[in-house]
């Protein structure tokens, strides 16, 4: 495998990791904020974490389809 191909695969793997972590973190913090605003018991936090996970996998699908 050429070095250029390995670097490209490393870039894809690391970018997916950061996007997934960022999506989940954004969902968590947004859910926490909204739960505090409406006096929720964590339901919105769980919902937005799930949406963050789905957004991360959608991004993986888009990148995989492009490659």
N, C-alpha and C positions, 0 to 999 in steps of 0.2 A: 504494500500500500504506500502510495506516495505521501510525502510529508505534508503537502498541501491538502490532501484529502483528510488526513488525520487531524490537522488543525481545524478544518471545516467541521468535522464531526465533534471535536471538542468544543468549538464555539456553539454549535447547536445544542449540545447537552447542557452546557453551562447557562446558556440563555434561557432554556426551558426551566432549569432549576430556579433561576432568579425570578422569572415571570410567575412561576407557580407559587413560590414563596411570597412574592409581592401581592398576588391576587388574594391569597388566603389571608395575609396580614391586613390588606385593605378591607376585606369583608369582615374580619374580626373587629377592627376599630370602628368601622361604620355601624356594624350591628350593636356594638357596645354603646356608641353615642346615641343611636336611636332608641335602644332599650332604656337608657337613662332619661331620655326626653319624654317617652310615653309611659314610663314606669313598668316596663316589661320584665319578665323573669328569665330572659335569656333566649327566648324564641327567635327574636330578630337576629341575634348574634349567630345562632345556629343556622338560620336561613341564609344569612349573608356569607358565612363561611362556606356553605354548600355552593352558593353561587360563585364564590371565588374559585373553588375547586373545579367547577364546571367550566369557568372561563379559562382556567389554566389548561385543561384538557382540550378545549376548543382551539386554543392557540397552538397546542401540539399538533392537532389535526391539520390546521392551516399550514404550518411549517412543513409537515410531512407531505402534504399534497403538493406543495410548491417544489419540494426537492424531488 
